[in-house]
């Protein structure tokens, strides 16, 4: 009996892995949502497969590599998820007695942890299983180890998204600090620019206000002069009448 050797797929590129994680997280409501109601379960499975196929189509349209099936895309996502959690657990509980350290996070794993940090419970429930994940026969990686010491005292809940985000930042380490310093400098530079613009606008407003006040003063002076001219004209008119018609004024 001949045993056909399974053909090995083309290696995944960094950009492919990142795109898979981003698209899965973006479509998470359908991919990982529960569909309740009579006759809905089968439709829900079809909707999920359609979303996985959509991600595969997007990958195949963007990258000139081997065409990916939706099953390969799903398997790749769960492989990245498993490795990310293993490295996160290795950071929280480093091995004693020597042994090689865990390799650094890949870009796909960093993307997974970063996007998962804002989710309510990245690690799931103690003792639970991921019902939507491919079977263990489809994935060569070891099962995810869940650390019970992370449970909150008296509850069945694991670490919160805030704690996960903190651990992710620690795992990334010094590599993120230059970027953070750069972002801080850019933020301070933008703040200074805004303050300078506000100061310039304030000066311009003050200048316009001074000009308006000066204009009002000048108009007031002109009105005063006009009034004085009218008074003088009136006095001249009376004088002319007195000179021209003295007898008329005497009879009045």
C-alpha positions in Angstrom: 0.0 0.0 0.0 1.4 3.4 -1.0 1.2 6.3 1.5 1.0 9.6 -0.2 3.1 12.2 1.5 1.3 15.4 2.4 2.6 18.3 0.3 4.1 21.0 2.5 2.6 24.5 1.9 4.7 27.6 1.1 6.1 29.4 4.1 4.0 32.3 5.4 5.5 35.8 5.1 5.4 38.4 8.0 2.9 40.6 6.1 0.7 37.6 5.5 0.6 36.7 9.2 -0.1 40.3 10.3 -2.9 40.6 7.8 -4.5 37.4 8.9 -4.5 38.6 12.6 -5.9 42.0 11.7 -8.7 40.6 9.5 -9.6 37.9 12.1 -9.9 40.5 14.8 -11.9 42.8 12.6 -14.3 40.0 11.7 -14.3 38.5 15.2 -18.0 39.2 15.9 -19.0 36.7 13.2 -16.0 34.3 13.4 -16.3 33.8 17.2 -19.9 34.8 17.9 -22.6 32.5 19.0 -25.7 32.0 16.8 -28.8 31.0 18.8 -32.2 30.0 17.7 -33.8 27.1 15.9 -32.0 26.3 12.6 -29.5 29.0 13.1 -26.5 26.8 14.1 -26.0 25.5 10.6 -26.3 28.9 9.1 -23.8 30.3 11.7 -21.2 27.7 10.6 -21.7 28.7 7.0 -21.3 32.4 7.9 -18.1 31.7 9.7 -16.6 29.6 6.8 -17.6 32.5 4.5 -15.6 35.0 6.6 -12.6 32.6 6.7 -12.8 32.3 2.9 -13.0 36.1 2.6 -9.7 36.4 4.5 -8.2 33.8 2.2 -9.4 35.6 -0.9 -7.9 38.9 0.5 -4.6 37.2 1.1 -4.5 35.6 -2.4 -5.3 38.9 -4.0 -2.5 40.8 -2.1 0.4 38.3 -2.1 1.9 36.3 -5.0 2.5 33.2 -3.0 0.8 29.8 -2.9 -3.0 30.2 -2.9 -4.2 29.8 0.6 -7.4 27.9 1.5 -9.7 29.1 4.3 -8.7 26.0 6.3 -5.0 27.0 6.1 -5.8 30.6 7.1 -7.8 29.3 10.2 -5.0 27.0 11.2 -2.4 29.7 10.8 -4.4 32.0 13.1 -4.7 29.4 15.9 -1.0 28.6 15.5 -0.1 32.2 16.1 -2.5 32.4 18.9 -1.0 29.4 20.6 2.6 30.6 20.2 1.7 34.0 21.5 0.2 32.7 24.7 3.1 30.3 25.2 5.6 33.1 25.0 3.4 35.3 27.3 3.2 32.5 29.8 7.0 32.0 29.5 7.5 35.7 30.4 5.3 35.5 33.5 6.9 32.2 34.6 10.4 31.9 33.3 12.0 28.5 33.4 14.5 27.7 36.1 17.5 25.4 35.8 18.8 26.7 32.4 17.6 25.8 29.0 17.2 27.9 25.9 15.1 31.0 26.2 11.9 31.5 24.2 12.5 33.1 20.8 11.3 36.8 20.5 7.8 37.6 19.4 7.2 37.7 15.7 5.3 40.6 14.1 2.2 38.4 13.8 2.4 37.4 17.5 3.0 41.1 18.5 -0.1 42.0 16.5 -2.2 39.3 18.1 -1.2 40.4 21.7 -1.7 44.1 20.9 -5.2 43.6 19.4 -6.1 41.1 22.1 -5.2 43.5 25.0 -8.4 45.5 24.5 -10.6 42.4 24.6 -12.5 41.5 27.9 -10.7 38.2 28.5 -7.9 37.2 26.2 -7.1 33.9 28.0 -10.6 32.5 28.3 -12.1 30.6 31.2 -10.1 28.2 33.3 -10.5 24.6 32.1 -12.4 25.7 28.9 -11.6 24.8 25.3 -11.7 26.8 22.2 -14.6 25.1 20.4 -13.9 27.0 17.1 -10.3 26.1 16.9 -9.1 23.3 14.6 -8.5 19.9 16.1 -5.2 18.9 17.7 -4.5 16.7 14.7 -4.5 19.8 12.5 -2.1 21.8 14.6 1.5 20.6 15.5 2.0 23.1 18.3 1.6 22.1 21.9 -1.7 22.9 23.7 -1.9 26.2 25.4 -0.9 26.1 29.1 -3.3 28.0 31.3 -1.8 29.2 34.6 -4.3 28.8 37.5 -2.2 31.1 39.6 -3.5 34.0 37.5 -7.1 33.4 38.7 -8.6 36.1 40.9 -9.0 34.9 44.5 -12.4 33.4 45.0 -13.4 33.7 41.3 -13.0 31.8 38.1 -11.8 34.8 36.0 -8.3 35.1 34.6 -6.3 38.2 34.2 -8.0 41.3 32.8 -7.3 43.0 29.5 -5.4 45.7 31.4 -3.0 43.2 32.9 -2.6 41.5 29.6 -1.7 44.8 28.0 0.9 45.4 30.7 2.5 42.0 30.1 2.5 42.5 26.4 4.4 45.8 26.8 6.9 44.1 29.1 7.4 41.3 26.6 8.2 43.8 23.9 10.7 45.4 26.2 13.2 48.0 25.2 12.4 47.7 21.5 9.3 49.9 22.0 11.1 52.6 24.1 12.7 54.5 21.2 9.3 54.5 19.5 7.7 55.8 22.6 10.3 58.5 23.0 9.8 59.5 19.4 6.0 59.7 19.9 6.5 61.8 23.0 8.8 64.2 21.2 6.4 64.5 18.3 3.5 65.1 20.8 5.5 67.8 22.6 6.4 69.4 19.3 2.7 69.4 18.2 1.8 70.9 21.5 4.4 73.7 21.2 3.2 74.4 17.6 -0.4 74.7 18.8 0.6 77.0 21.7 2.6 79.2 19.2 -0.4 79.3 16.9 -2.7 80.2 19.7 -0.3 83.0 20.9 0.0 84.3 17.3 -3.8 84.3 16.9 -4.2 86.1 20.2 -1.7 88.8 19.2 -3.6 89.3 15.9 -6.9 89.5 17.7 -5.4 92.2 20.1 -4.1 94.1 17.1 -7.4 94.0 15.3 -9.2 95.1 18.5 -6.7 98.1 18.9 -7.4 99.1 15.3 -11.1 99.0 15.8 -10.8 101.1 19.0 -8.7 103.6 17.1 -11.2 103.7 14.2 -14.0 104.4 16.6 -12.0 107.2 18.2 -11.4 108.8 14.8 -15.0 108.5 13.8 -16.0 110.1 17.1 -13.6 113.0 16.5 -15.1 113.5 13.0 -18.6 113.6 14.4 -17.5 116.2 17.0 -16.0 118.4 14.2 -19.1 118.1 12.1 -21.2 119.2 15.1 -19.0 122.2 15.7 -19.3 123.1 12.0 -23.1 122.9 12.1 -23.1 125.2 15.2 -20.9 127.7 13.4 -23.1 127.6 10.3 -26.1 128.2 12.4 -24.5 131.2 14.1 -23.5 132.7 10.8 -27.0 132.3 9.4 -28.4 134.1 12.4 -25.9 136.9 12.0 -26.6 137.2 8.3 -30.3 137.5 9.0 -29.7 140.2 11.6 -27.6 142.2 9.2 -29.9 141.8 6.2 -33.3 142.3 7.9 -32.8 144.4 11.1 -36.3 145.9 10.9 -37.9 142.5 10.6 -36.2 141.2 13.6 -37.2 144.4 15.5 -40.9 143.8 14.8 -40.5 140.3 16.1 
